Amino acid sequence: MIFPYGDDQVKGGHFPLFSYALIAVNLAVFLFEVSLPLPLREAFLMKYAAIPADILQGENLFTLFTSMFLHGGWMHLIGNMLFLWVFADNIEALSGSFKFLIFYFLGGLLAHAAHIYFNATSVIPTVGASGAISAVMGAYLLLFPRSRVRVLFFVFPFGIPAFIFLFVWIFQQLLNGQASLQVATAESSGVAWWAHIGGFAFGVLAGIWFRVTLRRPGPPAAVAYRRPFR
């Protein structure tokens, strides 16, 4: 298994306040969630998770937001927060905190839209921040393609250019998303692949917009502020 744990950091720019705050809120919500007795925990998840069939009926629309802060287990939480930790801070440093927060939630909503499109009749609850985080990764591909991502292959650390890591990641999502269309439900694996794909696609478009609107003299931010990889 390959896990990212760091990257080249933007020097200067905006302090990634919301990137860190989102990690803290997700962790706090999960700790509250697991502190509940099992029947109350299941009721809590059912109330605040997003259910595609309900959303298309115009019911419980607030869950499109609340579900972004829920997770199905420790590994689900840790995986999402690790990706958020690695990729979000550079985006916020470049774009500014409030633009980043708006972008993050829009990415989550577009990820929901993609998942619901392919699972319109599903009554399976959807939880997790991965759709919004996928949007962050899509924007990162456009804004910091030559940044170096630190990864662990089991226990062996090495560096890989961001564009390679992200291309491999989205290729895996596309393969699994396509495979999910061949079975009765796209959620048979327990993973909302099309939420990842939809979020990433939105992030790429947002990355193009950021590059145009935040353009400055000199090379792109990923090069101008890159520090040597260690």
Secondary structure, DSSP 8 states (H G I E B T S, - for coil): -EEEEEE----SS---HHHHHHHHHHHHHHHHHHHS-HHHHHHHHHHHSB-HHHHHTT--TTHHHHGGG--SSHHHHHHHHHHHHHHHHHHHHHH-HHHHHHHHHHHHHHHHHHHHHH-TT--S-B--SHHHHHHHHHHHHHH-TT-EEEEEETTEEEEEEHHHHHHHHHHHHHHHHHHHTTSS-TTTTS--HHHHHHHHHHHHHHHHHHHHHT--SSS-HHHHT-----
